[in-house]
Structure formats: structure tokens, C-alpha cells
């Protein structure tokens, strides 16, 4: 019993683990008993969400609670102030407070390295807070290295948007710290999104539970769809091919490196969108609606379209809270291009303090700027849309090399292998050796590029099917998932961000 309630880094509550579904069953039973009393329901969901985070990050759940307390009181204080100067001052305090934790945990090593190189110092980074929390909890974890708290980027951005939206008078502050804590920590999307806007979620907090049979079916479909994406596709092709190629590109031919690139492009999509599918589905079963985070991004016909389809909650957050305040496209064409690059560089840095993420952000910023430039002088005929989709997809896939590679040197090695060491005579043997992997990759792309009308049709058919049919499909899917499960623990890719 004690093991169930205590943190173990080897036994996290992942959506792909049986332990999570036991946890969710308990949560759902409690939800069923409390859903008619909204205050009690919200308190229950807040409590289990904090416990969920504790099971993933140990005593770092204290950081989440600190975020809840500080942002709740600052947001409430901003709403009461009349002086614009004071309102801006408190908003600045909220932004600084939230970003300081993010900067410390994500970029302390980067800043220490720069300082040591420039000034010849020997600064050693140590997580004193982690040590203190561990001592309080009698933990056995070592904090000689800084450990990134799971999901800190996501809940930090939610907290900032809450305070900014109060400052802009788009929303009224919540009166209950429990309700606000529930908004910040809601467990389905807490650690890997989607980033939930207060303006869309807060109205649901005080709304009575309503769920019809079609919504139940939609939620169940999303959960099954997400699990298939993650376990059957992303994990299988990652363990059996993609990771091997990226970890040692020189050990594989140019063709194998190329297939690794296309494999990773579908892997990261299935991994990340699989998580958000499950998160949205779980929330829907409890009557809460989260916004979609993906919309078939590899169907995009340019990079502006891609970022309307990929990680929608982050790209829209960067647009509303960074790009537009910087001036957006209101200050001339050159300033627009500069703003796009700045935003995408910061979007790259959001993923971590590493040169490869900066380069990835710079490239996407340049792509967006080129989009604007091309759109101003040239309109592509509709007949050529397929070509635009093909170009956008391939450039996106090759840019993922920088994102996934261990270093920029590894990324350059991979590109060199692709363009100078193809070995065409080995294509058929490679296709034969990795037949199962390539079949899965192909099927994943085929489903991805299916017409949206057809996807809506089969989703709707499942959602409105009798419970018996849904139950049989669930049993078949679970059987398939068990067959494809890898022996090692495969966390979701975006847990590290």
C-alpha cells in the first residue's frame, strides 16, 4: 500500500502503464460520487491531480503548489487595482516569478557555462531546492545535477496566460484557490499539454457535469486512438529502428538514415498527438472540453499552415503573448520577419537550452518569413497544392533531424550519410530486414493523409455505435496493444520539455 502512495522514478503513472488506468478508475469512481457537488468535485480533481504529479516528479509537486498560490493571489490583486502602473508592475512580477523557475531548471547549465567561459569562473550548478525538498520528504534522490520537473513548461505558460488575461480584462479571477489549483494541475494535460487557456477552461469549472452517449464515444475513441499512436506506432518504430539510426548514423547507409528521418517525423507526431488525444479523451469523459492540439500537420501546404496544425496550443500561445505584443505584422514587412524569427527562436529554446533547439527555431522562423515573402509576390495555383504539401513535409521532416539528433555534429553526420552514402543496392535488403517497421510507417502516413471527411465518418460511427460494439473494439485494441508493448519504459517525448 505504501508503494502505491509513494514516488518511485521507476514506476511513473504513464498513460501507457496499467497503474495509470487503475489510478484513473479510482479517480472516476470518486468523480462519480462527487460530480453533483461542483465544489467537492473540483476539490477531488485538484487533490488527485497533485497526487498524479507527485507520482511523476516526487517532491517537485511543491513547485506546482507554489505556482498555484502565487499566481492565484497576484491574479486576484491585479484585478482589484485601478492604477495602470501598478497593474503592469504586478503583472511583471507574475511573469518574472514564473519565468525564473523555468529559466533556473531549464537554462542554469547554459548560463553557468557561458559565465565560466567568459569570466574564467568555475561555477557549479547544484539543485539546492531539490535537496531541501528531498530532505523534508526523507527522500533518497540525488540532486547534484538539476532535474527538470516534468511539465514545468506547460503549467508555467498556463499560469502566465491567466495573469495576462486578467490584466487585459479578458477574464475575471477565480474566487477559490481550489478551483484555480484544479485549473493549473488538471492531470490529463498537466505534463504535456495541450496548454489550456483560462478563458476556455474556467467557465467549465463551475458548470454541472453533462455527458451524452456520443461524447462518451468520442472520448473513448480518442483514448484508443492515442494509445494506438503511442504504443503500436511511435514506440515500436522508435525502439526497432529510429533510435538505432539516430544514435549511430555512421553505422547505417544513407538510405537507412533517410528512412530514419521519415520514421522520426511520424514517430514524434504519433507520440505527441497520441498523448494529447488521450488527455482530451480523459477530460471529455469527465465532461471537460480541451481544445485540439493537432490537425493533420503533414497536410500543411506551407509553414504558416503547419504551425496552425502542429502543437496548436503552443503556437497560438506564442502568437498571442509574444508575437502580437512584439508588433506582429503591424510594423512593416522587415519587422514582421524579425518578429517571426524571434518568436520561433524562443519557441525552440522553450524545448531546452541546447544549440540544436536554437537552430531548429531559427530555421522555422526563416521558413515562416519566406512564407510571408512568397505569399506577397506569388499565388500558387490550386493544381500545385500537392507539390506545396510535398515540399513542406520534406523540409519539415529534414528539419526534425536537428531537433532529434544528439548534437549538431550528429545532425550534420546524418545529412552527409543521406546525400553521399546512399548505397542503392542495399535498399531492397533494408526494406526486407525492417519490413514490419516500414509497413507501420507507411500505414501511419496513409491514415494521416486520409481525407478529413472520411476520418470524421469513422470517428462518428464509433462514437454512436452500441456499447456492446464499442466494448468489443476496446477488447481488440487492448489485445493489439499488449502484443506491441516494448519491454522497456517508453516515456512520451514531450515529458522532457
C-alpha positions in Angstrom: 0.0 0.0 0.0 2.9 2.4 0.9 4.5 1.7 -2.5 1.3 2.8 -4.3 1.2 6.1 -2.5 4.9 7.0 -2.7 7.0 8.3 -5.5 9.2 5.9 -7.5 11.1 7.1 -10.5 10.9 3.6 -12.0 7.2 3.4 -11.7 5.7 6.6 -13.1 1.9 7.0 -13.8 2.2 7.0 -17.6 -0.9 6.6 -19.8 0.7 3.5 -21.3 1.0 1.7 -17.9 -1.6 -0.4 -16.2 -1.0 1.5 -13.0 -2.4 4.7 -14.6 -5.6 3.0 -15.6 -6.1 1.7 -12.1 -5.5 5.3 -10.9 -8.0 6.6 -13.4 -10.6 4.1 -12.3 -10.2 5.3 -8.7 -10.4 8.9 -9.9 -13.5 8.2 -12.0 -15.3 6.4 -9.1 -14.6 9.4 -6.9 -15.7 11.7 -9.7 -19.0 9.8 -10.0 -19.6 10.2 -6.2 -18.8 13.9 -6.2 -19.8 15.3 -9.6 -23.2 16.7 -8.5 -21.5 18.9 -5.9 -19.2 21.1 -8.0 -17.0 22.4 -5.2 -16.4 18.9 -3.9 -15.8 17.6 -7.4 -13.2 20.3 -8.1 -11.5 19.6 -4.7 -11.3 15.9 -5.6 -9.9 16.5 -9.0 -7.3 19.0 -7.6 -6.2 16.5 -5.0 -5.8 13.6 -7.4 -4.1 15.8 -9.9 -1.5 16.9 -7.3 -1.0 13.2 -6.4 -0.6 12.3 -10.1 2.1 14.9 -10.4 3.8 13.7 -7.2 3.9 10.2 -8.7 5.7 11.6 -11.8 8.1 14.1 -10.2 8.3 13.3 -6.5 8.6 16.3 -4.2 8.6 18.7 -7.1 4.9 18.8 -6.7 5.7 21.6 -4.2 6.7 23.8 -7.2 3.2 23.3 -8.7 1.5 24.2 -5.4 3.8 27.3 -5.1 2.7 28.3 -8.7 -0.9 27.9 -7.7 -0.6 30.0 -4.6 1.5 32.8 -6.0 -0.4 33.2 -9.3 -3.8 33.0 -7.6 -3.1 35.9 -5.3 -1.3 38.0 -7.9 -4.1 37.5 -10.4 -6.7 38.5 -7.8 -4.6 41.5 -6.8 -4.2 42.7 -10.4 -8.0 42.7 -10.9 -8.5 45.0 -7.9 -6.0 47.6 -8.9 -7.1 50.8 -10.6 -3.6 52.3 -11.4 -2.3 51.1 -14.7 1.2 51.5 -13.5 0.6 49.2 -10.5 -1.3 46.7 -12.7 1.7 46.5 -15.0 4.1 46.2 -12.1 2.2 43.2 -10.6 1.9 41.6 -14.0 5.6 41.9 -14.4 6.1 40.4 -11.0 4.0 37.4 -12.0 5.8 36.9 -15.3 9.2 37.2 -13.6 8.3 34.8 -10.9 7.1 32.1 -13.3 9.9 32.5 -15.7 12.6 32.4 -13.0 11.7 28.8 -12.2 11.6 27.9 -15.8 14.9 29.6 -16.5 16.6 28.0 -13.5 15.5 24.5 -14.2 16.0 24.6 -18.0 18.8 27.0 -18.5 21.0 27.1 -15.4 23.7 24.9 -17.0 23.7 27.1 -20.2 24.2 30.3 -18.2 26.8 28.7 -16.0 28.8 27.5 -19.0 28.6 30.9 -20.6 29.7 32.7 -17.4 32.6 30.2 -16.9 33.8 30.6 -20.5 33.6 34.4 -20.5 34.9 35.2 -17.0 37.0 32.1 -16.3 35.0 31.2 -13.3 34.2 27.7 -12.1 30.5 27.9 -11.2 29.0 24.5 -10.4 25.2 24.2 -10.8 23.5 22.4 -7.9 19.8 22.0 -7.2 19.6 23.3 -3.6 15.8 23.3 -3.7 15.7 19.7 -4.8 18.0 18.8 -1.9 15.7 20.7 0.5 12.6 19.1 -0.7 14.2 15.7 -0.7 15.3 16.2 2.9 11.9 17.3 4.0 10.4 14.2 2.4 13.1 11.9 3.6 13.8 11.0 0.0 16.8 9.2 -1.4 17.2 11.0 -4.7 20.5 12.8 -5.5 20.3 16.4 -6.6 24.0 17.0 -7.5 22.5 17.6 -11.0 19.4 19.7 -11.7 16.4 17.5 -12.6 13.9 19.1 -14.8 10.4 18.9 -13.2 8.0 17.2 -15.5 5.7 19.5 -17.4 7.1 22.8 -15.9 6.9 24.5 -19.3 3.2 23.7 -19.7 1.9 24.7 -16.3 4.2 27.8 -16.3 2.7 29.0 -19.6 -0.8 28.4 -18.3 -0.1 30.4 -15.1 1.3 33.3 -17.2 -1.6 33.4 -19.5 -4.0 33.5 -16.5 -2.4 36.6 -15.1 -2.0 38.3 -18.5 -5.7 37.7 -19.4 -6.7 39.2 -16.1 -4.6 42.2 -16.8 -6.1 42.5 -20.2 -9.6 42.2 -18.6 -10.4 39.2 -20.8 -11.4 37.1 -17.7 -12.3 37.6 -14.1 -10.1 36.0 -11.5 -11.3 32.9 -9.7 -12.5 33.3 -6.2 -11.5 29.8 -5.0 -7.8 28.8 -4.8 -9.0 25.2 -5.1 -10.7 25.9 -8.4 -7.6 27.7 -9.6 -5.4 24.8 -8.5 -7.7 22.5 -10.3 -7.2 24.6 -13.5 -3.4 24.6 -13.2 -3.0 20.9 -12.3 -5.8 19.1 -14.1 -4.0 15.8 -14.6 -4.8 14.7 -18.1 -3.0 17.6 -19.7 -0.7 18.7 -16.8 2.6 17.3 -18.0 2.5 17.5 -21.8 -0.4 19.7 -22.8 -2.3 20.9 -24.5 -1.7 24.3 -22.9 -5.1 25.2 -21.6 -6.3 28.9 -21.7 -8.0 30.1 -18.7 -10.7 31.8 -20.9 -11.7 28.4 -22.3 -11.4 26.2 -19.2 -12.5 28.4 -16.3 -16.1 28.7 -17.4 -16.3 24.9 -17.4 -15.1 24.7 -13.7 -18.5 25.9 -12.4 -20.5 24.1 -15.0 -22.5 21.0 -14.0 -21.4 17.6 -15.4 -23.0 16.8 -18.7 -22.0 13.9 -21.0 -24.2 12.3 -23.6 -23.5 8.9 -25.2 -21.9 10.5 -28.4 -19.4 12.5 -26.3 -18.6 9.4 -24.2 -18.0 7.5 -27.5 -15.8 10.4 -28.8 -13.7 10.3 -25.5 -13.3 6.6 -25.7 -12.3 6.8 -29.4 -9.7 9.5 -28.6 -8.2 7.4 -25.8 -7.9 4.3 -28.0 -6.6 6.3 -30.9 -3.9 7.9 -28.7 -2.8 4.6 -27.3 -2.5 3.1 -30.8 -0.5 6.1 -32.0 1.9 5.8 -29.0 2.3 2.1 -28.4 1.7 0.5 -31.8 3.4 3.1 -34.0 5.7 5.6 -32.1 7.2 3.2 -29.6 7.6 0.2 -32.0 9.3 2.1 -34.8 11.4 4.1 -32.2 12.8 1.0 -30.4 13.2 -1.2 -33.5 14.6 1.3 -36.0 14.6 5.1 -35.5 16.6 5.3 -32.2 19.2 3.0 -33.6 19.8 5.2 -36.6 19.8 8.5 -34.8 22.1 7.1 -32.1 24.7 5.9 -34.6 24.1 7.4 -38.1 27.6 6.3 -39.3 26.6 2.6 -38.7 23.8 2.9 -41.3 23.6 3.6 -45.0 22.3 6.8 -46.4 19.0 5.1 -47.3 18.6 3.8 -43.7 19.3 7.3 -42.4 16.7 8.7 -44.8 14.1 6.2 -43.6 15.1 7.1 -40.1 14.2 10.7 -40.8 10.8 9.8 -42.2 10.3 7.4 -39.3 11.1 10.0 -36.7 8.7 12.5 -38.4 5.8 10.2 -37.9 7.1 8.9 -34.5 7.1 12.4 -32.9 3.7 13.2 -34.4 2.2 9.9 -33.1 3.9 10.2 -29.8 2.9 13.8 -29.0 -0.5 13.8 -30.7 -1.2 10.4 -29.1 -0.6 12.0 -25.6 -3.0 14.8 -26.4 -5.6 12.5 -27.8 -5.6 10.6 -24.6 -5.6 13.7 -22.5 -8.6 15.2 -24.4 -10.4 11.9 -24.2 -9.9 11.5 -20.5 -11.1 15.1 -19.9 -14.1 14.6 -22.1 -15.2 11.5 -20.0 -15.4 13.9 -17.1 -17.3 16.5 -19.0 -14.4 18.9 -19.7 -13.6 20.1 -23.2 -9.9 20.7 -24.1 -9.0 22.3 -27.4 -7.4 20.1 -30.2 -3.7 20.3 -30.3 -3.0 18.8 -33.8 -4.8 19.0 -37.1 -3.0 16.6 -39.5 0.1 18.9 -39.7 1.8 17.0 -42.5 -1.1 18.1 -44.8 0.1 21.7 -44.5 0.9 23.4 -47.8 3.3 25.9 -46.2 4.9 26.6 -42.8 2.3 29.1 -41.7 -0.2 26.4 -42.2 2.0 23.8 -40.5 2.1 25.9 -37.3 -1.7 26.3 -37.4 -1.8 22.5 -37.3 1.2 21.5 -35.1 1.2 21.9 -31.3 -1.6 24.4 -31.7 -1.8 25.4 -28.1 1.9 26.4 -28.0 1.9 28.2 -31.4 -1.2 30.1 -30.5 0.2 31.0 -27.1 3.4 32.3 -28.7 1.3 34.3 -31.2 -1.0 35.9 -28.6 1.5 36.5 -25.8 4.7 37.1 -27.7 4.3 37.7 -31.5 1.5 40.2 -31.3 3.0 42.2 -28.3 6.2 42.4 -30.3 4.3 44.2 -33.0 3.2 41.2 -35.1 2.8 42.3 -38.7 1.8 45.8 -37.9 5.2 47.5 -38.2 6.3 46.8 -41.7 7.5 43.7 -43.6 11.0 43.6 -42.3 9.9 43.9 -38.7 7.4 41.1 -39.3 10.2 38.8 -40.5 12.3 39.7 -37.5 9.4 39.1 -35.1 8.8 35.7 -36.6 12.4 34.6 -36.2 12.5 35.9 -32.6 9.3 34.0 -31.7 10.5 30.8 -33.2 13.9 31.0 -31.6 12.2 31.4 -28.2 9.9 28.6 -29.2 13.0 26.5 -29.9 14.5 27.5 -26.5 11.2 26.5 -24.8 12.2 22.9 -25.7 15.6 23.3 -23.9 18.9 25.0 -23.6 20.7 23.4 -26.5 22.2 24.8 -29.7 20.1 22.3 -31.8 16.8 23.7 -30.5 18.0 27.3 -31.3 19.0 26.2 -34.8 15.6 24.4 -35.2 13.8 27.6 -34.1 15.9 29.8 -36.4 15.1 27.5 -39.4 11.3 27.6 -38.7 11.4 31.3 -38.2 13.1 31.7 -41.6 10.6 29.3 -43.2 7.7 31.5 -41.8 9.4 34.7 -43.1 9.9 33.1 -46.5 6.2 32.1 -46.5 5.2 35.7 -45.9 7.6 36.9 -48.7 6.4 34.3 -51.2 2.8 35.0 -50.4 3.3 38.7 -51.1 4.6 38.2 -54.6 3.2 34.8 -55.8 0.0 32.9 -55.5 0.4 29.1 -56.0 -2.3 27.6 -58.3 -4.6 25.1 -56.7 -3.4 22.4 -59.0 0.0 22.7 -57.4 -1.2 22.3 -53.8 0.0 18.7 -53.7 3.5 19.9 -54.6 3.4 22.5 -51.9 2.4 19.9 -49.4 5.2 17.6 -50.5 7.8 20.3 -50.2 6.6 21.5 -46.8 6.5 17.9 -45.5 10.0 17.1 -46.7 11.6 20.3 -45.4 9.8 19.8 -42.0 11.0 16.2 -41.9 14.6 17.1 -42.6 14.4 19.9 -40.0 13.4 17.3 -37.4 17.0 15.9 -37.8 18.3 18.9 -35.9 15.6 18.5 -33.3 16.2 14.8 -32.7 19.9 14.4 -33.2 22.2 14.2 -30.1 24.1 17.2 -31.3 24.6 19.5 -34.3 27.6 17.3 -35.3 25.4 14.2 -35.3 22.8 16.1 -37.4 25.5 17.0 -40.0 26.7 13.4 -40.0 23.3 12.2 -40.7 22.8 14.6 -43.6 26.2 13.6 -45.0 25.2 10.0 -44.9 21.9 10.7 -46.7 23.4 12.6 -49.5 26.7 10.8 -50.0 26.4 7.2 -48.8 23.0 6.0 -50.2 24.1 2.6 -51.4 21.1 1.9 -53.7 22.0 -1.7 -54.0 21.1 -2.1 -50.3 17.6 -0.7 -50.5 15.8 -4.0 -51.0 17.7 -5.8 -48.3 17.0 -2.9 -45.9 13.3 -2.9 -46.8 13.2 -6.7 -46.2 15.1 -6.5 -42.9 12.8 -3.8 -41.4 9.7 -4.9 -43.1 7.4 -4.6 -40.1 8.7 -1.1 -39.2 8.3 0.3 -42.7 4.8 -1.2 -43.1 3.8 0.6 -39.9 5.4 3.8 -41.0 3.6 3.6 -44.4 0.2 2.8 -42.7 0.6 5.7 -40.3 1.3 8.2 -43.2 -1.7 6.8 -45.2 -4.0 7.3 -42.2 -2.6 10.7 -41.6 -3.3 11.8 -45.2 -6.8 10.4 -45.4 -9.5 13.0 -46.2 -10.8 14.6 -43.0 -14.4 13.8 -44.1 -13.5 10.1 -44.0 -11.9 10.4 -40.6 -14.9 12.2 -39.3 -17.1 9.5 -40.6 -15.4 6.6 -38.9 -15.0 8.6 -35.6 -18.7 9.3 -35.7 -19.5 5.7 -36.4 -17.6 4.5 -33.4 -19.0 7.3 -31.1 -22.6 6.4 -31.9 -22.1 2.6 -32.0 -23.9 0.5 -29.4 -21.9 0.0 -26.1 -21.5 -3.7 -27.0 -19.8 -2.9 -30.3 -17.6 -0.3 -28.5 -16.7 -2.8 -25.8 -15.7 -5.4 -28.4 -13.5 -2.9 -30.2 -11.9 -1.9 -26.9 -11.0 -5.6 -26.2 -9.5 -6.0 -29.7 -7.4 -2.8 -29.3 -6.2 -3.8 -25.8 -5.1 -7.2 -27.2 -3.2 -5.5 -30.0 -1.6 -3.0 -27.6 -0.4 -5.8 -25.4 1.3 -7.5 -28.4 3.1 -4.3 -29.4 4.2 -3.2 -25.9 8.0 -2.9 -25.7 9.9 -4.4 -22.7 11.4 -1.0 -21.6 9.6 2.0 -20.3 9.0 4.5 -23.1 8.0 7.9 -21.8 6.3 10.4 -24.0 8.8 12.5 -25.9 7.4 15.9 -24.6 7.8 14.9 -21.0 11.3 16.2 -21.3 10.1 19.6 -22.2 
